[in-house]
Amino acid sequence: MQRAALPGSNIDFSSTDSTGGRWDPSRIKLLVANLVVNAAKYGEPSGVVTVRVQGDDAEVRLAVENSGATIPAEELEGLFEPLRRGSQREGNVTSTNLGLGLFIVREVARAHGGTVRAESTDGRTTFTVTLPRATEVAQA
């Protein structure tokens, strides 16, 4: 679905092991969409957005990675705060977003008993969401 929404982006998806879990499907769809759109928007224009999903007995990990400028370590945690936007890549003048995408990702992960973390080194940035397989989703 994200390939259709981002026709100019190169998205590489792979899944290994069993990746099922007991989650709110619409919220997980929103989480994935926000991560992929964010990676496409802030990554290199001709770069690949890599999406990897893998699971083990207890949890499932979703990693979304792009290439572009390295984000300084002291700025990474702040990306999950509401109304924060990173610097968009040159030539991408779309600035209609409110800076809520990564905040929503973090809140959806938390509501499912999971976590999200960001790493950025050597021009590659990866957001990794870890979700326990079976949780009671927090009521809104």
C-alpha positions as CSV (number, residue, x, y, z in Angstrom):
1,M,0.0,0.0,0.0
2,Q,2.8,2.5,0.8
3,R,4.3,1.9,-2.7
4,A,1.1,3.2,-4.2
5,A,1.1,6.2,-1.9
6,L,4.7,7.0,-2.6
7,P,5.1,6.2,-6.3
8,G,8.5,8.0,-6.6
9,S,10.0,6.1,-3.7
10,N,12.0,2.8,-3.8
11,I,10.7,0.7,-1.0
12,D,12.4,-2.6,-0.2
13,F,10.3,-4.9,2.1
14,S,11.2,-8.2,3.7
15,S,9.8,-10.3,6.4
16,T,11.3,-13.3,8.2
17,D,9.9,-15.7,10.7
18,S,6.4,-15.5,12.1
19,T,5.3,-11.8,12.4
20,G,1.8,-12.1,13.7
21,G,0.6,-10.6,17.0
22,R,-2.4,-9.4,18.8
23,W,-2.6,-5.7,18.0
24,D,-5.0,-3.1,16.8
25,P,-4.6,-3.5,12.9
26,S,-5.6,0.1,12.1
27,R,-3.2,1.6,14.6
28,I,-0.3,-0.7,13.4
29,K,-1.1,0.3,9.8
30,L,-0.9,4.0,10.9
31,L,2.4,3.3,12.7
32,V,4.0,1.6,9.6
33,A,2.6,4.3,7.2
34,N,4.1,7.1,9.3
35,L,7.5,5.4,9.5
36,V,7.7,4.7,5.7
37,V,6.4,8.2,4.7
38,N,8.9,9.8,7.1
39,A,11.8,7.7,5.7
40,A,10.8,8.6,2.1
41,K,10.4,12.3,2.9
42,Y,13.6,12.8,4.8
43,G,15.9,10.4,3.0
44,E,17.9,10.7,-0.1
45,P,15.6,11.3,-3.1
46,S,17.0,8.3,-5.0
47,G,17.6,6.2,-1.9
48,V,15.9,3.1,-0.8
49,V,13.6,2.9,2.1
50,T,14.2,-0.5,3.7
51,V,11.5,-2.1,5.7
52,R,12.3,-5.3,7.7
53,V,10.0,-7.3,9.9
54,Q,11.1,-10.2,12.0
55,G,9.7,-12.0,14.9
56,D,10.7,-14.4,17.7
57,D,8.6,-16.2,20.3
58,A,8.0,-13.1,22.4
59,E,8.0,-10.1,20.1
60,V,8.1,-8.7,16.6
61,R,10.5,-6.0,15.4
62,L,9.8,-3.6,12.6
63,A,12.8,-1.6,11.3
64,V,12.5,1.2,8.7
65,E,15.8,2.6,7.4
66,N,16.8,5.3,4.9
67,S,20.0,6.9,3.7
68,G,20.6,10.6,4.1
69,A,22.2,13.0,6.5
70,T,23.2,11.5,9.9
71,I,21.0,12.9,12.7
72,P,23.0,13.9,15.7
73,A,22.5,11.6,18.7
74,E,21.3,14.4,20.9
75,E,18.4,15.2,18.5
76,L,17.1,11.6,18.1
77,E,14.9,11.4,21.1
78,G,13.4,14.8,20.4
79,L,12.0,13.6,17.1
80,F,9.3,11.7,19.0
81,E,8.0,14.9,20.6
82,P,4.8,16.4,19.1
83,L,5.1,19.3,16.7
84,R,8.7,18.5,15.9
85,R,9.9,18.2,12.3
86,G,13.3,17.3,11.0
87,S,15.0,19.3,8.3
88,Q,13.5,18.2,5.0
89,R,15.9,17.2,2.2
90,E,16.7,19.8,-0.3
91,G,14.2,20.1,-3.1
92,N,11.3,18.7,-1.0
93,V,9.3,21.8,-0.2
94,T,6.3,20.1,1.2
95,S,5.8,21.5,4.7
96,T,2.2,20.9,5.4
97,N,2.8,18.2,8.0
98,L,2.3,19.1,11.7
99,G,5.3,17.1,13.0
100,L,3.1,14.5,14.6
101,G,4.1,11.4,12.7
102,L,6.9,10.1,15.0
103,F,4.9,11.1,18.1
104,I,2.0,9.0,16.8
105,V,4.4,6.1,16.2
106,R,5.7,6.2,19.7
107,E,2.2,6.4,21.2
108,V,0.9,3.5,19.2
109,A,4.0,1.4,20.1
110,R,3.5,2.3,23.8
111,A,-0.3,1.5,23.7
112,H,0.7,-2.0,22.5
113,G,3.3,-2.4,25.3
114,G,6.1,-1.8,22.8
115,T,8.9,0.6,22.2
116,V,10.5,2.6,19.4
117,R,14.0,3.8,19.1
118,A,16.0,5.7,16.5
119,E,19.7,5.3,15.5
120,S,21.6,7.3,13.0
121,T,25.1,6.6,11.9
122,D,27.2,6.9,8.7
123,G,24.3,8.5,6.8
124,R,21.8,5.8,7.6
125,T,18.9,6.3,10.0
126,T,16.8,3.4,11.4
127,F,13.6,3.5,13.4
128,T,13.0,0.2,15.2
129,V,9.6,-0.6,16.7
130,T,9.5,-3.7,19.1
131,L,6.0,-5.0,19.9
132,P,5.2,-7.9,22.2
133,R,3.1,-10.5,20.4
134,A,0.2,-10.6,22.8
135,T,-0.9,-7.6,24.7
136,E,-4.1,-5.9,25.8
137,V,-4.2,-2.8,23.7
138,A,-4.7,0.3,25.9
139,Q,-8.1,1.8,25.6
140,A,-8.2,5.2,24.1
